[in-house]
Amino acid sequence: MSTPRQDIVVMKFGGTSVEDAAAMLRTAAIVSGRLRKGLKPIVVVSAMSKVTDTLLAAAAAAGRNAREEALKLSDTLRTRHLNTASELVAQNPDRLTALHLRIHHEFDTLDDLLRGISAVGELTPRTSDHVVSFGERLSSQMVTAAFAEQGINSAHVDARNVILTDSHYGKATPNDRAIEAALSSQVLPLVDLNKVPVMGGFIGSCDGITTTLGRGGSDYTAALVGGALHAGAIEIWTDVNGIMTTDPRIVPEALRVKTISFEEAAELAYFGAKVLHPATILPAVQKNIPVFVLNSRNAENEGTRITATPPPCASPFKSIAAKKKLTIIDIVASRMLLAHGFLKLVFDVFDKHHCAIDMVSTSEISVSVTVDSREALPAISADLSKIADVKFEGNKALICLVGEDIRGQSGIAGQVFSAISHVNVRMISQGASEINMSFMVNEEDVEEAIRSLHNRFFANPDANVFDVEARTIGASA
């Protein structure tokens, strides 16, 4: 697909935006508004709020042979979906009957799967993906029915037919060319017939076997669809008024960021900002497609625009994010002082165990890294111990300040660390990126550090970049 489609807007609605009948009806109203503007929406939805967690719990119960527990969890979800469907399409008995039959069919299939897992007594990543996929499969069918009830000409699309991936179950890698071809043949014709395609996010398939893109992957689905079809915009609808200067639960007077660069948003997403999935930005950057983060509970709010060329900002930072539950690994190898290839040996261990590293600090004889994969730590420790002495420090957190050209602002590090002089800092990283300054603290110091930094750097915000009209945001982060 080489021709941009400025009329297409990909709209992703998160779990809280489809959590119940009222939320789904709000979603329908938002989509109707885009249609009235002459746009052609493609809708991607997450599972209803908390459904994914319940499905994972059911799968885990089945895996340990607790069949009745697994089926009870499934039955709870069945009842919730049936009740929500009854509220959504109460005025159309035929449509309601058809929707209830589809819901029963999906849950009958899920229950058979759970019984099979329990009989075998083993839960594999492939089977886990199959179980957890039911959340998006159900919500997308329900939203399609809700749209039809509200007079929106919609069509359900099974995302597994168009989001084609490799077989890395739990965190599959998309096949961009195959996705573009599938969307062009299966989704674009619906758009050109003035239908609104509705699909589940997060899920895909490899050779007909269900896969998932990892937690938060519904954002990624929306970006993949938008990038493949060269859409005019990608909208991420959640329950906050966009990207904030920090978590409003920590700083109630946090500000909405009106506009931010792709690079800044990606840094924030990776380092703990829950509003956005880190991978969301990548397909949009490649095609220079603006991304909007919007609030489905406050649809009139302008949200945050993520773009390649945001306006300059007088403030040194745009936002502060934190990532908790990290572990510092100190790797000391005095016997390999300056030995050629030592760093390669170290990082090969992390690569072997598919463990991402957040921060690195080096000296002549030691390397310190931070990771958030506790499950892999015993195996990583065993391998590292073959080449060095290893020490772990848990319960750490990374605080990340993001802004434009931090490296070029003299004295900025002094301002940051004077603001938190009462907090013990364990590791510091500045210089690897022009837009990111990061450091490690104890988990219990995170909130105090963020409040001190926010008071220091956002006391007099730039009104061109931040929403200074309302300094208190009521929505949760």
Salt bridges, closest charged atoms under 4 A:
ASP7 OD1 - ARG5 NE 3.01
GLU19 OE2 - ARG297 NH2 3.22
ASP53 OD1 - ARG215 NH2 3.10
GLU68 OE2 - ARG67 NH2 3.41
GLU69 OE2 - ARG64 NH2 2.91
GLU106 OE1 - ARG137 NH2 3.15
ASP108 OD1 - ARG78 NH2 3.01
ASP111 OD2 - ARG78 NH2 3.01
ASP112 OD1 - ARG115 NH1 3.11
GLU149 OE1 - ARG95 NH1 2.70
ASP158 OD2 - ARG160 NH2 2.82
ASP192 OD1 - ARG5 NH2 3.17
ASP219 OD1 - LYS12 NZ 2.76
GLU235 OE2 - ARG34 NE 2.97
ASP247 OD2 - ARG249 NH2 2.98
GLU264 OE1 - LYS318 NZ 2.91
ASP330 OD2 - ARG426 NH2 2.79
ASP348 OD2 - LYS344 NZ 2.73
ASP358 OD1 - LYS323 NZ 2.96
ASP372 OD2 - LYS323 NZ 3.37
ASP383 OD2 - LYS352 NZ 3.00
ASP383 OD2 - HIS353 NE2 2.81
ASP383 OD1 - LYS386 NZ 3.54
GLU393 OE1 - LYS396 NZ 3.41
GLU393 OE2 - ARG426 NH2 2.73
GLU404 OE2 - LYS318 NZ 3.33
GLU434 OE2 - ARG407 NH1 3.97
GLU447 OE1 - ARG451 NH1 3.63
GLU448 OE2 - HIS422 NE2 2.87
ASP467 OD2 - ARG256 NH2 3.37
